[in-house]
Amino acid sequence: MEYEKIKLSEDKLEEIQRIFNDFDKNKDGTICVSELEEALKNLGCRTKESDLKELLKEFDKDDSGILEFNEFCQIVSAQMTDSSSDEFLAEALRAIDTNGDGIIPCSDLISLLTVVGPRLSMEEVEEIIKEIDPKNEGFIRYKDLLKNKSVK
């Protein structure tokens, strides 16, 4: 198995497998490349159309138009390696900040983390909120978070 070549944590691989399975509608172990962009978005990877074409050229070697799980993992791994964690977090937080004031209500973050993407449990979300809102203010200033915290 080629998973050894992919440098992703076990948790991340499980998340990628879940997203892949969500897009594998007929459960044949493949997804269509037309679904790739949406699947990557669900994993927090933002990819330009030109980048998608390059990724497909690199990882869909047989030009079949379908991706097996290992090919998908390699694409996700490449996407995550290409952008720094802080840049990725900043983009994600800006997307959540609907009015652009640099402040995100914890309630919005809770909704996002329990409904979209990897769908965390309330216990996991509460741990995250305690860490990023230690004063229990009910909101985070994400610019401060990015300045003072390294992303795990």
C-alpha positions, 0 to 999 in steps of 0.5 A, a space after each residue: 500500500 502506498 500510504 507510507 508515502 503520504 505524510 498525514 496523521 492518522 486522524 487526518 487520514 480518517 477525516 480524508 477517508 470520511 470525506 472520500 466516502 461521502 463523495 463515493 456515491 456508488 461505493 465503488 472506491 472511487 470518486 469522479 474528478 468533477 467532485 474533487 474540488 468540492 471534496 477538497 473544499 470539505 477538507 479545507 483546501 482551497 484550490 484554483 481551477 488551474 491548480 486542479 488541472 495540474 493536480 489531476 495531470 500529476 495524480 490521475 496518471 491514467 487520465 481516467 477521470 476517476 480517483 482512487 482513495 490513494 490518489 485522493 490522499 496524495 492530492 490532499 497531502 500535496 495541498 496541505 504541504 503547499 500552504 502553511 498552517 497559519 495561512 490555512 487557518 487565517 483563510 478559514 477564519 476569514 471565511 467564517 468572519 461574515 462581517 469582516 470585523 476580525 471577530 468570530 462569535 464562538 457560537 458560529 465556530 461551534 456551529 461550523 465545527 459540529 455541522 461542516 467539514 470533519 464534524 467534531 463532537 461537542 466535547 471536542 469543540 468545547 476543548 477547542 473553545 476553552 483553548 481559543 477563548 480562555 477568558 470565556 468572552 464568547 468570541 475570538 479575535 482571530 488576528 490575535 489568535 494567529 499572532 499568539 498561537 501556533 497551529 497544531 
